[in-house]
Amino acid sequence: MSPVGALLRDLETTMARGSIDERAVILSRLTDLFLATANDMGEDQVGVFDVVIGRLARAIEMRARIELAERLAPVPNAPSGVVRQLALDEIAVARPVLIASPRLGDHDLVAIAAAKGRDHMLAITERPGLGEPVTDFLILRGGRVVTHAVAANQTARFSRHGMGVLVMRAAQDDALQATLGTRADIPADLAEQLLAAAKSSARRRLEASLEPSLMGAVAGAVERGAEAVSAQTTIGDELGRFGKALADVKALDEAGKLDESVVAQYAVSGAVEHAICGVATLARLTLPATEQIVFGPDRDAVLLVARGMGWSWETARALIGLRKGDGKSAPVLERAKQSFRNLTPMTAQRVLGFLRMRDGAQSDSSAPARL
């Protein structure tokens, strides 16, 4: 008798009189046999296992079903009926196949999400390469937690409508703003809306963290910082001007030696181009944006970036010292120091994230040199 025939005979006997443990043993043997020969099977042969394993899987305890799901999840031609059956099971069973099984298409995932609810939706959000029909449904029906999770999936694809809904919700959700700020696939016009919402939220948080006497002095920091990034500035012969500095900074970065202390040392020594390149590399900004932040009309932009990077006041002061005019005057530095200390790191990090996003949108349209 063939191995399959022997297993089928044992299956009939076990289903009729066997215990749960005996059924689990038969299931394990069937799965072993399938996995050993799956690469050489056609769909008709897989269909036989689909019927047999599916029948047995309905009569075993959860522990064995979890093991079955974990073993079948990565198999490209796993029995499709069994995979769907497992995906509709308790979340502990369903999770492996929802995250990884290539047998589940967009239609399957939407149907499972609709039938089972939030726990299954959250597992689906971890799946690589989610398609637009799935993300649209998750945004529509998933609630705040699911929405945040799917927005954080960098490989997920969003329809224009789906991304628009995310941006609209982000206007009232600072955490979602921060999550969307890490994505590179937001259309330019929606990025503008997101930036406007972020500036409003960041300004509220910034003002709430300030002493009343200082509020007026820094209330415009977020707005002016964003304007500095988006300002249209021509840097003459940029590559020629920054060429050596770029080479030096890139060499340090590739060697893992570029950090805050190096930037501070450049600034203190007056190595302007090296300092600009160091800030741009570590903060992930373009050279034009970084030069505007350091030398633009408002030094609060420098404070936002330094605070967002987690740098010390000494480093921020060194960067301010690169400016001409009143950059080194004691009263100005004292006011800047107080403003720096009153900036909350979370606010500064969020603003920096959106400066990066805005910088990316500008660089895509005008193609300035990027590190």
GUKELO-802352 format. One record per residue (C-alpha): residue number from 0; x, y, z. Coordinates in pm, whole numbers, plus 50000, padded with zeros to 5 digits. Layout:
N
{zaba NUM, {X, Y, Z}}
...
This chain:
371
{zaba 0, {50000, 50000, 50000}}
{zaba 1, {50127, 50351, 49917}}
{zaba 2, {50214, 50594, 50200}}
{zaba 3, {49909, 50801, 50115}}
{zaba 4, {49686, 50497, 50108}}
{zaba 5, {49817, 50377, 50443}}
{zaba 6, {49760, 50718, 50595}}
{zaba 7, {49408, 50735, 50458}}
{zaba 8, {49333, 50394, 50606}}
{zaba 9, {49471, 50503, 50940}}
{zaba 10, {49276, 50827, 50913}}
{zaba 11, {48945, 50649, 50866}}
{zaba 12, {49015, 50428, 51165}}
{zaba 13, {49130, 50718, 51380}}
{zaba 14, {48837, 50940, 51286}}
{zaba 15, {48600, 50662, 51381}}
{zaba 16, {48754, 50547, 51707}}
{zaba 17, {49073, 50739, 51781}}
{zaba 18, {49147, 50988, 52055}}
{zaba 19, {49241, 51353, 52002}}
{zaba 20, {49608, 51266, 52052}}
{zaba 21, {49590, 50992, 51791}}
{zaba 22, {49430, 51233, 51546}}
{zaba 23, {49711, 51479, 51610}}
{zaba 24, {49968, 51210, 51531}}
{zaba 25, {49797, 51124, 51202}}
{zaba 26, {49780, 51494, 51112}}
{zaba 27, {50151, 51536, 51180}}
{zaba 28, {50231, 51236, 50957}}
{zaba 29, {50010, 51369, 50678}}
{zaba 30, {50172, 51712, 50702}}
{zaba 31, {50519, 51558, 50697}}
{zaba 32, {50431, 51366, 50383}}
{zaba 33, {50284, 51671, 50215}}
{zaba 34, {50582, 51894, 50293}}
{zaba 35, {50827, 51630, 50173}}
{zaba 36, {50662, 51608, 49832}}
{zaba 37, {50494, 51948, 49788}}
{zaba 38, {50744, 52080, 49535}}
{zaba 39, {50659, 51800, 49291}}
{zaba 40, {50281, 51806, 49334}}
{zaba 41, {50022, 51936, 49093}}
{zaba 42, {49705, 52106, 49212}}
{zaba 43, {49505, 51784, 49180}}
{zaba 44, {49739, 51604, 49418}}
{zaba 45, {49741, 51901, 49656}}
{zaba 46, {49361, 51886, 49645}}
{zaba 47, {49367, 51536, 49792}}
{zaba 48, {49566, 51659, 50089}}
{zaba 49, {49336, 51959, 50112}}
{zaba 50, {49035, 51735, 50171}}
{zaba 51, {49209, 51494, 50407}}
{zaba 52, {49401, 51747, 50617}}
{zaba 53, {49101, 51976, 50629}}
{zaba 54, {48878, 51700, 50761}}
{zaba 55, {49130, 51601, 51026}}
{zaba 56, {49209, 51962, 51128}}
{zaba 57, {48848, 52011, 51232}}
{zaba 58, {48880, 51732, 51488}}
{zaba 59, {49200, 51820, 51674}}
{zaba 60, {49283, 52054, 51961}}
{zaba 61, {49410, 52408, 51922}}
{zaba 62, {49775, 52329, 51996}}
{zaba 63, {49791, 52096, 51698}}
{zaba 64, {49610, 52344, 51475}}
{zaba 65, {49861, 52615, 51567}}
{zaba 66, {50146, 52382, 51472}}
{zaba 67, {49973, 52301, 51143}}
{zaba 68, {49930, 52670, 51063}}
{zaba 69, {50295, 52744, 51138}}
{zaba 70, {50412, 52461, 50912}}
{zaba 71, {50185, 52543, 50619}}
{zaba 72, {50211, 52924, 50630}}
{zaba 73, {50528, 52963, 50419}}
{zaba 74, {50444, 52688, 50165}}
{zaba 75, {50360, 52837, 49821}}
{zaba 76, {50124, 52555, 49722}}
{zaba 77, {49980, 52471, 50062}}
{zaba 78, {49627, 52328, 50047}}
{zaba 79, {49422, 52641, 49989}}
{zaba 80, {49107, 52516, 50162}}
{zaba 81, {49301, 52424, 50474}}
{zaba 82, {49478, 52761, 50476}}
{zaba 83, {49146, 52948, 50458}}
{zaba 84, {49004, 52720, 50727}}
{zaba 85, {49299, 52800, 50954}}
{zaba 86, {49275, 53173, 50876}}
{zaba 87, {48917, 53176, 51004}}
{zaba 88, {49012, 52993, 51324}}
{zaba 89, {49100, 53146, 51661}}
{zaba 90, {49364, 53418, 51624}}
{zaba 91, {49640, 53201, 51774}}
{zaba 92, {49581, 52953, 51491}}
{zaba 93, {49508, 53207, 51221}}
{zaba 94, {49797, 53443, 51283}}
{zaba 95, {50077, 53252, 51102}}
{zaba 96, {49880, 53209, 50780}}
{zaba 97, {49734, 53561, 50788}}
{zaba 98, {50083, 53706, 50810}}
{zaba 99, {50267, 53483, 50566}}
{zaba 100, {50063, 53243, 50353}}
{zaba 101, {50084, 53324, 49979}}
{zaba 102, {49766, 53119, 49932}}
{zaba 103, {49552, 53403, 50069}}
{zaba 104, {49463, 53662, 49807}}
{zaba 105, {49315, 54008, 49850}}
{zaba 106, {48959, 53872, 49829}}
{zaba 107, {49033, 53612, 50098}}
{zaba 108, {49190, 53868, 50329}}
{zaba 109, {48900, 54112, 50299}}
{zaba 110, {48648, 53836, 50363}}
{zaba 111, {48839, 53710, 50667}}
{zaba 112, {48876, 54062, 50808}}
{zaba 113, {48503, 54123, 50766}}
{zaba 114, {48410, 53792, 50927}}
{zaba 115, {48648, 53787, 51223}}
{zaba 116, {48726, 54141, 51340}}
{zaba 117, {49010, 54336, 51494}}
{zaba 118, {49253, 54064, 51605}}
{zaba 119, {49255, 53909, 51260}}
{zaba 120, {49282, 54254, 51100}}
{zaba 121, {49588, 54334, 51310}}
{zaba 122, {49755, 54013, 51197}}
{zaba 123, {49678, 54101, 50835}}
{zaba 124, {49844, 54443, 50880}}
{zaba 125, {50175, 54264, 50939}}
{zaba 126, {50156, 54097, 50599}}
{zaba 127, {50414, 54218, 50343}}
{zaba 128, {50290, 54375, 50021}}
{zaba 129, {49928, 54435, 50120}}
{zaba 130, {49721, 54536, 49819}}
{zaba 131, {49496, 54839, 49786}}
{zaba 132, {49163, 54651, 49827}}
{zaba 133, {49284, 54516, 50161}}
{zaba 134, {49423, 54845, 50294}}
{zaba 135, {49108, 55029, 50185}}
{zaba 136, {48894, 54784, 50384}}
{zaba 137, {49120, 54794, 50690}}
{zaba 138, {49110, 55175, 50695}}
{zaba 139, {48733, 55176, 50653}}
{zaba 140, {48645, 54909, 50908}}
{zaba 141, {48946, 54857, 51130}}
{zaba 142, {48929, 55140, 51383}}
{zaba 143, {49216, 55348, 51518}}
{zaba 144, {49450, 55067, 51626}}
{zaba 145, {49423, 54884, 51294}}
{zaba 146, {49458, 55210, 51102}}
{zaba 147, {49782, 55291, 51283}}
{zaba 148, {49914, 54941, 51223}}
{zaba 149, {49844, 54937, 50850}}
{zaba 150, {49986, 55289, 50810}}
{zaba 151, {50308, 55166, 50972}}
{zaba 152, {50344, 54879, 50720}}
{zaba 153, {50601, 55027, 50482}}
{zaba 154, {50534, 54766, 50211}}
{zaba 155, {50156, 54818, 50208}}
{zaba 156, {50006, 54988, 49902}}
{zaba 157, {49731, 55248, 49939}}
{zaba 158, {49478, 55377, 49690}}
{zaba 159, {49446, 55750, 49644}}
{zaba 160, {49123, 55739, 49843}}
{zaba 161, {49273, 55531, 50122}}
{zaba 162, {49572, 55760, 50164}}
{zaba 163, {49342, 56061, 50160}}
{zaba 164, {49139, 55915, 50447}}
{zaba 165, {49458, 55853, 50644}}
{zaba 166, {49574, 56211, 50596}}
{zaba 167, {49231, 56344, 50692}}
{zaba 168, {49231, 56141, 51014}}
{zaba 169, {49587, 56247, 51091}}
{zaba 170, {49468, 56606, 51128}}
{zaba 171, {49322, 56503, 51465}}
{zaba 172, {49570, 56229, 51552}}
{zaba 173, {49929, 56325, 51633}}
{zaba 174, {50047, 55963, 51652}}
{zaba 175, {49911, 55892, 51304}}
{zaba 176, {50085, 56207, 51179}}
{zaba 177, {50415, 56072, 51307}}
{zaba 178, {50353, 55732, 51146}}
{zaba 179, {50262, 55880, 50809}}
{zaba 180, {50567, 56103, 50831}}
{zaba 181, {50786, 55794, 50782}}
{zaba 182, {50622, 55699, 50452}}
{zaba 183, {50768, 55790, 50114}}
{zaba 184, {50458, 55714, 49906}}
{zaba 185, {50230, 56003, 50005}}
{zaba 186, {50128, 56213, 49699}}
{zaba 187, {50266, 56567, 49704}}
{zaba 188, {49930, 56740, 49754}}
{zaba 189, {49838, 56511, 50042}}
{zaba 190, {50184, 56566, 50190}}
{zaba 191, {50106, 56938, 50192}}
{zaba 192, {49786, 56872, 50388}}
{zaba 193, {49973, 56646, 50629}}
{zaba 194, {50243, 56905, 50684}}
{zaba 195, {49984, 57173, 50758}}
{zaba 196, {49821, 56948, 51017}}
{zaba 197, {50159, 56862, 51166}}
{zaba 198, {50260, 57225, 51197}}
{zaba 199, {49936, 57304, 51376}}
{zaba 200, {49976, 57015, 51618}}
{zaba 201, {50343, 57082, 51678}}
{zaba 202, {50275, 57449, 51744}}
{zaba 203, {50009, 57361, 52002}}
{zaba 204, {50243, 57122, 52178}}
{zaba 205, {50532, 57363, 52163}}
{zaba 206, {50330, 57648, 52308}}
{zaba 207, {50189, 57425, 52580}}
{zaba 208, {50543, 57335, 52689}}
{zaba 209, {50663, 57695, 52718}}
{zaba 210, {50658, 57937, 53002}}
{zaba 211, {50404, 58215, 52924}}
{zaba 212, {50679, 58475, 52910}}
{zaba 213, {50860, 58281, 52637}}
{zaba 214, {50561, 58182, 52427}}
{zaba 215, {50566, 58487, 52204}}
{zaba 216, {50935, 58451, 52130}}
{zaba 217, {50906, 58100, 51986}}
{zaba 218, {50541, 58065, 51886}}
{zaba 219, {50638, 58085, 51518}}
{zaba 220, {50923, 57834, 51537}}
{zaba 221, {50742, 57549, 51366}}
{zaba 222, {50604, 57765, 51087}}
{zaba 223, {50932, 57935, 51015}}
{zaba 224, {51119, 57606, 51036}}
{zaba 225, {50892, 57456, 50773}}
{zaba 226, {50926, 57766, 50557}}
{zaba 227, {51302, 57742, 50581}}
{zaba 228, {51290, 57389, 50443}}
{zaba 229, {51061, 57480, 50155}}
{zaba 230, {51233, 57807, 50062}}
{zaba 231, {51362, 57812, 49708}}
{zaba 232, {51735, 57871, 49743}}
{zaba 233, {52006, 57843, 49484}}
{zaba 234, {52334, 57713, 49609}}
{zaba 235, {52594, 57812, 49355}}
{zaba 236, {52813, 57534, 49227}}
{zaba 237, {52692, 57316, 49511}}
{zaba 238, {52895, 57006, 49438}}
{zaba 239, {53210, 57209, 49389}}
{zaba 240, {53154, 57397, 49711}}
{zaba 241, {53070, 57093, 49920}}
{zaba 242, {53271, 56832, 49731}}
{zaba 243, {53557, 56779, 49974}}
{zaba 244, {53332, 56813, 50278}}
{zaba 245, {53091, 56558, 50135}}
{zaba 246, {53372, 56314, 50072}}
{zaba 247, {53510, 56355, 50425}}
{zaba 248, {53171, 56324, 50591}}
{zaba 249, {53066, 56024, 50383}}
{zaba 250, {53391, 55847, 50471}}
{zaba 251, {53326, 55903, 50841}}
{zaba 252, {52964, 55793, 50804}}
{zaba 253, {53054, 55474, 50621}}
{zaba 254, {53311, 55397, 50892}}
{zaba 255, {53047, 55449, 51162}}
{zaba 256, {53238, 55742, 51309}}
{zaba 257, {53003, 56027, 51222}}
{zaba 258, {52807, 56145, 51525}}
{zaba 259, {52700, 56451, 51718}}
{zaba 260, {53046, 56515, 51858}}
{zaba 261, {53196, 56530, 51510}}
{zaba 262, {52932, 56781, 51396}}
{zaba 263, {52992, 56991, 51706}}
{zaba 264, {53367, 56986, 51646}}
{zaba 265, {53318, 57099, 51286}}
{zaba 266, {53094, 57384, 51401}}
{zaba 267, {53322, 57499, 51681}}
{zaba 268, {53621, 57505, 51447}}
{zaba 269, {53426, 57703, 51184}}
{zaba 270, {53432, 57424, 50923}}
{zaba 271, {53102, 57542, 50773}}
{zaba 272, {53072, 57303, 50479}}
{zaba 273, {53170, 57003, 50690}}
{zaba 274, {52919, 57100, 50960}}
{zaba 275, {52638, 57141, 50705}}
{zaba 276, {52718, 56806, 50545}}
{zaba 277, {52734, 56640, 50886}}
{zaba 278, {52395, 56775, 50995}}
{zaba 279, {52239, 56684, 50659}}
{zaba 280, {52370, 56326, 50675}}
{zaba 281, {52269, 56257, 51034}}
{zaba 282, {51932, 56436, 51011}}
{zaba 283, {51855, 56287, 50666}}
{zaba 284, {51795, 56624, 50500}}
{zaba 285, {51921, 56774, 50176}}
{zaba 286, {52206, 57021, 50167}}
{zaba 287, {51984, 57314, 50058}}
{zaba 288, {51736, 57246, 50338}}
{zaba 289, {52013, 57210, 50596}}
{zaba 290, {52180, 57534, 50491}}
{zaba 291, {51847, 57715, 50520}}
{zaba 292, {51791, 57569, 50865}}
{zaba 293, {52133, 57679, 50988}}
{zaba 294, {52164, 58012, 50809}}
{zaba 295, {51800, 58107, 50742}}
{zaba 296, {51617, 58397, 50904}}
{zaba 297, {51516, 58204, 51217}}
{zaba 298, {51754, 58013, 51441}}
{zaba 299, {51460, 57832, 51601}}
{zaba 300, {51477, 57594, 51306}}
{zaba 301, {51825, 57493, 51425}}
{zaba 302, {51689, 57436, 51774}}
{zaba 303, {51411, 57212, 51642}}
{zaba 304, {51651, 56996, 51443}}
{zaba 305, {51910, 56970, 51722}}
{zaba 306, {51644, 56887, 51982}}
{zaba 307, {51478, 56640, 51746}}
{zaba 308, {51811, 56462, 51695}}
{zaba 309, {51860, 56439, 52072}}
{zaba 310, {52167, 56661, 52064}}
{zaba 311, {52288, 56876, 52352}}
{zaba 312, {52255, 57252, 52391}}
{zaba 313, {52631, 57279, 52337}}
{zaba 314, {52595, 57133, 51987}}
{zaba 315, {52298, 57358, 51908}}
{zaba 316, {52498, 57657, 52031}}
{zaba 317, {52793, 57562, 51812}}
{zaba 318, {52565, 57549, 51507}}
{zaba 319, {52414, 57888, 51595}}
{zaba 320, {52769, 58018, 51621}}
{zaba 321, {52818, 57952, 51249}}
{zaba 322, {52579, 58236, 51174}}
{zaba 323, {52702, 58585, 51109}}
{zaba 324, {52585, 58896, 51288}}
{zaba 325, {52422, 58838, 51625}}
{zaba 326, {52472, 58464, 51626}}
{zaba 327, {52721, 58481, 51911}}
{zaba 328, {52579, 58762, 52122}}
{zaba 329, {52513, 58667, 52483}}
{zaba 330, {52147, 58784, 52500}}
{zaba 331, {52056, 58599, 52182}}
{zaba 332, {52227, 58283, 52297}}
{zaba 333, {52058, 58299, 52636}}
{zaba 334, {51714, 58330, 52475}}
{zaba 335, {51795, 58046, 52238}}
{zaba 336, {51912, 57830, 52528}}
{zaba 337, {51587, 57886, 52715}}
{zaba 338, {51385, 57807, 52402}}
{zaba 339, {51589, 57491, 52344}}
{zaba 340, {51528, 57367, 52697}}
{zaba 341, {51154, 57433, 52670}}
{zaba 342, {51122, 57232, 52348}}
{zaba 343, {50993, 56884, 52431}}
{zaba 344, {51192, 56611, 52252}}
{zaba 345, {50873, 56446, 52125}}
{zaba 346, {50750, 56767, 51965}}
{zaba 347, {51087, 56835, 51807}}
{zaba 348, {51113, 56479, 51674}}
{zaba 349, {50772, 56501, 51513}}
{zaba 350, {50850, 56836, 51353}}
{zaba 351, {51181, 56700, 51226}}
{zaba 352, {50998, 56407, 51072}}
{zaba 353, {50774, 56639, 50877}}
{zaba 354, {51063, 56862, 50779}}
{zaba 355, {51216, 56550, 50626}}
{zaba 356, {50891, 56468, 50450}}
{zaba 357, {50858, 56821, 50313}}
{zaba 358, {51224, 56820, 50214}}
{zaba 359, {51168, 56495, 50026}}
{zaba 360, {50869, 56639, 49840}}
{zaba 361, {51069, 56947, 49742}}
{zaba 362, {51368, 56742, 49629}}
{zaba 363, {51149, 56521, 49414}}
{zaba 364, {51018, 56825, 49227}}
{zaba 365, {51337, 57029, 49204}}
{zaba 366, {51598, 56749, 49226}}
{zaba 367, {51862, 56915, 49443}}
{zaba 368, {52171, 56718, 49543}}
{zaba 369, {52097, 56473, 49824}}
{zaba 370, {52347, 56298, 50042}}
